[in-house]
Amino acid sequence: MLLEGSGLIVSLPARELAGFRPSGSLFGEEELRKAALSAELASALKAVRQFCAARQVSLRFLAHPEIFTHGDSLAWLHRRLGGITDHLCLSDGYAVRPVPSMRNHLFLYRLGSYESAVAFQRLSHCAPELLGSLTTQVNTAMDFGGNTKSIAPPPVLLQVLRQQGHRRTASARWHFYAPHRSGEGNMGRMLASDVSPAAVFRDVQRVAYVPLTTSACHDPAFRKIVAKLVSACVADESQGCVIRLPELTAAAADTGSLTAASKELVRALSRVKARPKSKRRPAVALTGADLIEQWPVALTCPVDLVLHSSYEFWRHPRERYRCFRDITVFSMQGAASSEVELRKLLSLALGRACE
C-alpha cells in the first residue's frame, strides 16, 4: 500500500532540480512550477497529483532528504510533517534517498532511458540492502540482492488516471521505411520523408505498433524482435508495423540525425532484406509520436501493441489501451524482475492480461 496516513511527502532527484531554489526543505506544489522538469518527471508528478487529489490527501515536497538521517534534523522534519508517514522517492536511477523511520516508496520513472537504467543497475549492485528495505516499489517488480538473497519490495501501481485531449506535436510526422540499404545514410533519407499513414497502411489487415525507448534500442534481444516484425512485413503485404523512435524531435527528423540508441536499432534493421521483384515498399513507418497518446490515428485495421518492459506504461490511463487488439510485453534483458508480479502489475495498468 502506497499511503497509510493523511498525506504524502515526495522527494525529487537533484539532477532534475539544477538551478531550482525552494524556499525551504519543505515546500509546496506552487513553488515547483518554477522548475524546468523533464517530460518523464512531469508525467510522474502528474500521476502523483492525481493520486493525492483522488484521495483528498495533502501533497508536499522535500528537498535534500539525505540530510534528515538522525538526531535533531530528523526530529525537526517529523514535527513539520504533522503526522505524514509516507515518503515517495522519485528517482532517475542515479540515487535513492530514503528517510529513516518513514515508509519509503521508490518510483523509478526513467527506466526507459538507457543511461538511467544503467545507473540504477550500478546502484542496485552496490546497495541491494538499501533497496530491499523499501516499503514498496512503484510501477516496477524488481528483485534486489541477487539470486541467493533476493529481496523484492511489494509492487504498487501509480498510473495517470486521465489525460486532457490529444497531444499534437511537431514530432507527429510519419516517415517511410526502406529495407536493405546503407544503414545510417538511408535512415537520414527516411527521416527526411513525410508520408500519410492512410497511404502506407491502405491494404494492410493487421499492424504491430512498437513504441521504443532508448533502453529497448540497446537491448539486443528486443532489437531482434523488432527486426523480425519488420521482416514479416517485407514477406507479407497484409502486415504492417509502426515504430516509434525514441527522442526523435522535429529537428532530428529535418536533419536526419539520430540518437546513439536509434543507431543501434538501425544496425539491426539494416539486416532485413528487401522483398525481391516487388515494386511496393513494405507497410512499415517510423514516427516520433507515441500512438498511445495520439490515438485515434488514421488506421482502420486492428493494431497490436508490442512493448519493451522499460516502456513507461503508467504514463497513460488504462482506457488508452482498449484500442489495441493484443498486447505483448518483452522483459528487459538482464533485469532481475519477478515475472509473476510484473504480469499482475501490467494487467492492472493495461486493463487486461497481456502475453
C-alpha positions in Angstrom: 0.0 0.0 0.0 1.4 3.4 -1.0 -0.5 5.5 1.5 -1.4 4.9 5.1 -1.7 8.4 6.6 -3.2 11.7 5.7 -0.6 12.9 3.3 2.4 12.2 1.1 5.9 13.7 1.1 7.8 13.5 -2.2 11.5 14.0 -2.9 12.9 14.7 -6.4 16.3 13.9 -7.9 18.8 16.6 -7.5 19.9 16.2 -11.2 16.4 17.4 -12.2 16.4 20.5 -10.0 19.6 22.3 -11.1 19.1 26.0 -10.6 15.9 25.5 -8.6 16.0 27.1 -5.1 13.0 26.3 -3.0 12.1 28.5 0.0 12.9 25.7 2.5 13.4 22.0 3.0 9.6 21.5 2.8 7.8 23.3 0.0 4.5 23.2 -1.9 3.5 22.4 -5.4 3.2 26.1 -6.4 7.0 26.5 -6.0 7.8 23.5 -8.1 6.0 25.1 -11.1 9.1 27.4 -11.4 11.4 24.4 -12.1 12.2 23.2 -15.6 11.5 19.5 -15.3 11.9 16.7 -17.9 8.8 15.2 -19.6 9.3 12.0 -17.7 9.3 13.7 -14.3 6.4 15.9 -15.3 4.4 12.7 -16.1 5.4 11.1 -12.8 4.3 14.2 -10.9 1.0 14.2 -12.8 0.3 10.7 -11.7 1.2 11.6 -8.1 -1.0 14.7 -8.1 -4.0 12.8 -9.5 -3.4 10.0 -6.9 -3.4 12.5 -4.0 -6.4 14.5 -5.4 -8.5 11.4 -5.8 -7.9 10.5 -2.1 -8.1 14.1 -0.9 -4.7 14.0 0.9 -2.1 16.6 1.2 1.0 16.6 -1.1 4.3 18.2 -0.1 7.8 18.1 -1.4 11.1 17.5 0.4 14.4 19.0 -0.6 17.7 17.2 0.2 16.2 14.2 2.1 19.8 12.9 2.7 20.3 15.5 5.4 17.5 14.1 7.6 19.3 11.0 8.8 19.0 11.1 12.6 19.0 13.4 15.7 17.8 16.9 15.6 17.4 17.2 11.9 15.1 14.1 11.7 13.1 15.2 14.8 12.6 18.6 13.2 11.3 17.0 10.0 8.8 14.8 11.8 7.5 17.8 13.7 7.0 19.7 10.5 5.3 16.8 8.7 2.4 16.7 11.1 1.8 13.0 11.1 2.7 12.2 7.5 4.4 8.8 7.4 4.8 8.1 3.7 7.8 9.3 1.6 7.8 8.7 -2.1 11.3 8.9 -3.7 11.1 9.8 -7.3 14.4 8.6 -8.7 16.0 8.9 -12.1 18.1 5.8 -11.2 21.3 7.6 -10.0 20.4 7.8 -6.3 17.8 6.6 -3.9 17.5 8.6 -0.6 15.1 7.1 1.9 14.1 8.9 5.1 14.7 6.9 8.4 11.6 5.9 10.4 9.3 6.6 7.4 7.5 4.3 5.0 9.7 4.8 1.9 8.5 4.1 -1.6 10.6 4.1 -4.7 9.3 5.3 -8.1 11.9 4.8 -10.9 10.3 7.0 -13.5 13.2 6.9 -16.1 13.9 3.3 -16.8 13.1 3.9 -20.5 16.3 5.9 -20.6 19.3 3.6 -21.2 21.6 5.9 -19.2 19.3 5.9 -16.2 18.7 2.1 -16.4 22.5 1.5 -16.4 22.9 3.9 -13.4 20.3 2.1 -11.4 21.9 -1.3 -12.2 25.1 0.0 -10.7 23.3 1.3 -7.7 21.4 -2.0 -7.1 24.6 -3.9 -7.2 26.3 -1.6 -4.7 23.3 -1.2 -2.3 20.8 -4.1 -2.6 20.1 -4.0 1.1 19.1 -0.3 0.9 16.7 -1.0 -2.0 15.3 -4.2 -0.3 14.4 -2.2 2.8 11.9 0.0 1.0 8.2 -0.4 1.8 7.1 -0.7 -1.8 8.3 -0.2 -5.4 6.1 1.8 -7.7 5.4 0.5 -11.2 8.3 -2.0 -11.1 8.6 -5.6 -9.9 12.3 -5.9 -9.3 14.3 -8.3 -7.2 17.3 -6.9 -5.3 20.2 -8.8 -3.7 21.0 -11.4 -6.3 19.8 -15.0 -6.7 20.9 -16.3 -3.3 19.5 -13.4 -1.2 16.7 -11.9 -3.3 14.6 -9.1 -1.8 11.6 -7.7 -3.6 9.6 -4.9 -2.0 5.9 -5.3 -2.9 5.0 -3.6 -6.3 2.2 -1.0 -6.4 0.7 0.8 -9.4 0.7 4.6 -9.7 -0.8 5.4 -13.0 -2.0 8.6 -14.7 -5.8 8.5 -14.3 -6.9 10.8 -17.1 -5.5 12.9 -19.9 -6.8 16.1 -21.3 -7.4 15.8 -25.0 -4.8 14.6 -27.5 -1.2 15.9 -27.6 -0.3 17.1 -31.1 3.4 17.9 -31.5 5.7 18.6 -34.4 7.2 15.2 -33.9 3.9 13.6 -35.1 5.3 13.2 -38.7 5.4 9.8 -40.3 8.4 8.5 -42.4 8.6 5.6 -44.8 10.9 2.6 -44.2 13.1 1.2 -46.9 14.9 -2.0 -46.1 18.4 -3.3 -47.1 20.2 -0.1 -47.9 23.2 1.6 -46.4 22.1 1.8 -42.7 22.6 5.3 -41.3 22.7 7.3 -44.5 19.5 5.6 -45.6 17.9 6.4 -42.3 18.6 10.1 -42.9 16.7 9.9 -46.2 13.8 8.1 -44.4 13.5 10.8 -41.8 13.5 13.4 -44.4 10.4 11.9 -45.9 6.9 12.7 -44.9 4.1 10.1 -45.6 0.5 9.6 -44.7 -0.3 6.6 -42.5 -3.5 6.1 -44.5 -1.4 5.6 -47.6 1.2 3.4 -46.1 -1.4 1.0 -44.5 -4.1 1.2 -47.1 -4.2 -2.5 -47.9 -2.9 -3.8 -44.6 -5.0 -6.2 -42.4 -3.0 -6.0 -39.2 -0.5 -3.6 -37.7 2.0 -4.0 -34.9 2.9 -0.8 -33.0 6.2 -0.7 -31.2 6.9 2.4 -29.0 10.6 2.2 -28.4 12.7 3.5 -25.5 16.4 4.0 -25.5 16.7 1.1 -23.2 14.8 -1.0 -25.7 17.1 0.1 -28.5 20.1 -1.1 -26.5 18.6 -4.5 -25.7 20.0 -6.9 -28.4 17.1 -9.4 -27.8 14.5 -6.8 -28.4 16.2 -5.4 -31.4 15.9 -8.9 -32.9 12.2 -8.8 -32.1 11.7 -5.5 -34.0 13.7 -6.7 -36.9 11.6 -9.9 -37.0 8.4 -7.8 -37.1 9.7 -5.7 -40.0 10.9 -8.8 -41.8 7.3 -10.2 -41.6 6.0 -7.0 -43.2 8.6 -7.4 -46.0 7.4 -11.0 -46.6 3.7 -10.4 -46.2 2.0 -7.3 -47.7 -1.0 -7.8 -45.4 1.1 -7.0 -42.3 2.2 -3.6 -41.2 4.4 -2.1 -38.4 4.7 1.3 -36.8 8.0 2.0 -35.0 8.1 5.0 -32.6 11.8 6.1 -32.5 12.7 7.5 -29.0 13.8 11.1 -28.7 13.0 11.8 -32.4 12.4 15.5 -32.4 11.2 17.6 -35.3 14.8 19.0 -35.7 16.2 15.5 -35.8 13.7 14.5 -38.4 14.6 17.5 -40.6 18.3 16.9 -40.4 18.2 13.1 -40.4 20.2 13.0 -37.2 19.8 10.1 -34.8 20.5 9.4 -31.2 23.0 6.7 -30.3 20.1 4.4 -29.2 18.3 4.8 -32.6 21.6 4.0 -34.4 21.7 0.7 -32.6 18.2 -0.1 -33.9 19.1 1.0 -37.4 22.0 -1.5 -37.5 19.6 -4.3 -36.6 17.0 -3.2 -39.2 19.7 -2.9 -41.9 20.0 -6.7 -41.9 16.3 -7.0 -43.0 16.4 -8.0 -46.7 14.2 -6.3 -49.3 11.4 -8.4 -51.0 12.7 -9.5 -54.4 10.9 -8.2 -57.5 8.4 -6.1 -55.5 7.6 -2.5 -56.5 5.8 -1.8 -53.3 7.5 -0.7 -50.1 6.7 -2.8 -47.0 4.0 -1.3 -44.8 6.4 0.0 -42.2 6.5 3.5 -40.9 8.7 5.4 -38.5 7.5 8.2 -36.3 8.4 10.3 -33.3 4.8 10.3 -32.0 3.5 7.9 -29.4 0.3 6.5 -30.8 -1.0 5.6 -27.4 -1.0 9.3 -26.6 -2.0 10.4 -30.1 -4.9 7.9 -30.7 -7.1 8.0 -32.8 -4.9 7.8 -35.9 -5.6 7.0 -39.5 -5.5 3.2 -39.1 -8.7 1.3 -39.9 -7.3 -2.3 -39.3 -6.6 -4.0 -35.9 -3.5 -2.8 -34.1 -1.4 -4.9 -31.8 0.8 -3.3 -29.1 4.4 -4.6 -28.7 6.1 -3.2 -25.6 9.5 -3.5 -24.0 9.2 -3.7 -20.2 11.1 -0.4 -19.9 8.3 1.5 -21.6 6.5 3.9 -19.2 3.1 2.2 -19.4 2.0 4.2 -16.3 2.1 7.5 -18.3 -1.3 6.7 -19.9 -4.7 6.0 -18.4 -6.0 2.4 -18.6 -8.6 3.3 -21.2 -5.9 4.3 -23.7 -5.0 0.6 -24.1 -8.5 -0.5 -25.1 -8.0 0.3 -28.8 -5.3 -2.4 -29.2 -6.3 -5.9 -30.1 -3.4 -7.8 -28.5 -0.7 -6.6 -26.1 2.7 -8.3 -25.8 5.4 -7.2 -23.3 9.0 -8.4 -23.5 11.1 -8.3 -20.4 14.2 -6.2 -20.3 17.3 -8.3 -20.9 19.4 -8.6 -17.8 16.7 -7.1 -15.5 16.1 -9.0 -12.2 12.3 -8.9 -12.1 9.6 -11.2 -10.9 7.6 -12.3 -13.9 4.5 -13.2 -11.8 4.5 -9.7 -10.1 5.2 -7.9 -13.3 2.3 -9.7 -15.0 0.0 -8.6 -12.2 1.2 -5.0 -12.4 0.8 -4.8 -16.2 -2.6 -6.5 -16.2 -3.9 -3.9 -13.7 -2.4 -1.0 -15.7 -3.4 -2.2 -19.1 -6.8 -3.4 -18.1 -6.3 -6.9 -19.4 -4.0 -9.9 -19.2 -1.0 -9.4 -21.6 1.2 -12.0 -23.2 
